[in-house]
Amino acid sequence: MEITLDKHSANQASIKITLNEADYQPKVDAKLKDYAKKAAIKGFRPGKAPISMVKSMYGISILVDEINAILGESLNNYLKEQTFRILGEPLPVEKEDNSIDWKTQKQFDFEYKIGFVDGVAVALDSTVKGTKYSIKVDDKLVNETIDNLKSQYGNSTNPEVSEAGDNIYGDLKATEGEFSKTLSLPTANLSKKLAAKFVGVSKDSVVEFNAKEVKKDEWSEAFSLTDEEAAEATGAFTFEVKNINRTENAELNQEFFDKIFGPDTVKSEEEFIAKVKETLQESYNRESKVFTEEELKKVLVDKANLDLPDSFLKEWLLRANEGKVSETDVENEYPIYAKQLTWSLISNEIAKANGIQAEHADVVEKTKEMIREQFASSGLGSQLEASMDMFVDNYLKGNEGQNYMNMMTSVQNEKVLAFVQEKIDLNEKAISIDEFKELLEK
């Protein structure tokens, strides 16, 4: 057997494997003898058919199987010996005539394309600059949240005459044409000028307005029109009122506190406000942690500046997902895939170089945290904790074990990023909610 490597560039190469008769024939002969002992062929007792007949019937399929097995093992062993990191899977190079004479040919030549990176190195020192964000929950956000909760848990009424902020149920119709739609109109989502037309109206009233008075976003956010419907909305409209819905804000009392946080968790307005602020802060702490980590990933990916075998990876993705994706799909999604792959290479290298690994106990604990977050508003509390081990076990065994591997990768990434923050020049920056939203929009 002969294996040769031909590098075409800094990250792509071809591997050629030549198999001679001595490489495969002993295994083929042994497999034929084994078949002959077990074969049930008409006219012969089991195991008594001539070896020549067995070879005639099964020889080629056995030859193909054995050569494929030798190729797979030899290629894998060869790649393990190399210093570079293989990306994707080796791709067989099909011959132009795609012909192999399995009956007479003694020597077989095969070729594979590979993509790789020759090394992953990121210096974790003061030359790497990062930012650790912390979001400060202010009184404005706390008050807005409480107002939303009071509205959400308030009592609904159906007054005879509308006021600002009411939801008005009725029929929207175009004066010209056949367009008609029954909907609930949240007047709070309208501009002040247009909303004023819906104040002081009663059941069976008809409100008239022109499409020019409706802002673009209001067609979807207030009138619930599709993009297609909004595009065709022109001219005069009428809205016939069928019902008026108003939500009266809930009072800050014990019944309200219990609905939000559970029985007797808070017992006064001061405790309620403090609990709301604490809950918001915990939520934004998680968000700022995720945002900080994502920004650090970008910094490290840029710093590593890995030269990926793009053309090879695109071909591999297309062939590995044959029939499921098109060339256009691969081309459009590749930039995201390339960044994820680069980060994975960096994370694995940092973990390997610094003895960082995800332990089973870490995976279990992170899964528990995920489940608690998912059921946070369910009110299950102690019932959830009593069945937690079952929930964790079922989740980690799900998706044929892939959930466990995904969670392990997530744990390793968190440990790697925590380690990175200890080694680089990390600037801590406190930001407001509005500043955080602006960063997310960039």
C-alpha angles and dihedrals in degrees: 000000000000125000121186132180121213115188112208095181142347091289109019132065144154127236120208121199123191119194121196126197092261090059097060112012098081090055092045091051092049092050091048091053090049090050091049091057092054105028117118105206123174111258095024134080114249109284095009101093114118114264089234091060092048089050091049092051102038107012099101096044090049090048092051092047094049094046091049090050092049091047093051095048095043094048093048093048092047093051092048089059093056124095095220124086115247116224122205115341131306111269118220113234109227116221117240094244091033089213131140121172099219092179100058108012116106102177122053128195123199132179133197133189118222136186122205148156118235096214144346116218129166119172107220101204141102091297087073110079122200140163128226109204126207121186118217115214107217132196091259092062092044091053093046090050093050091048090052091049092049090052094044093051096036128113120269120226136177107222123191095234126039128239133192112293097024123135110237121203118205152101122303113202136175112233090221120041131015101285113136133158134174112217149147109252117208100207091196087073093059129087115264092252095052094038089057089067089063095051118099095016125133136202114303091019116137118220117201125203141148128246088239089068092060118086117225097252092045092069090066102027097045109017096034093227121161119240089258093050092046091051090057096043106115138139128015126349137188129206116201111203115228100166141355121223123195130177116211112209117253118247121247096249137127093272090056093045091052092051091054104040106012132262115331095344088129125017106187142038090252092053090046093053091047091050092050090051092047092049092048091048092051090050094049091044088061092046094048090048091053092045092048091050093048091050090049090052089056091050093051094044090053091045094051091049092192118195103224123196092246100175092048094047092049090052091046092049090050094048095041090054097037112171093010100074136027130222088257091053091052092046093051096045098039098089090058092045091049092053092048091048092048091051091048090053091048094047093049092048094050090046092049095046094049103036094249116157140158113248123209090246089056091052092050093048094049090049090052090052091051092050092048090053092049092052096036094115097037096088091224093126111152092018089060093048091049090057097034096110090055092049091049094047093048093048097047091049092049127104090030092296094308091116089061092050092047091050091048090052090049092052092049091050091052091050092047092050091048089052091048092053090056093054106041134066098272120186115201113218128184114208137180125244091256092051090050091052090051090053091051091053094055 
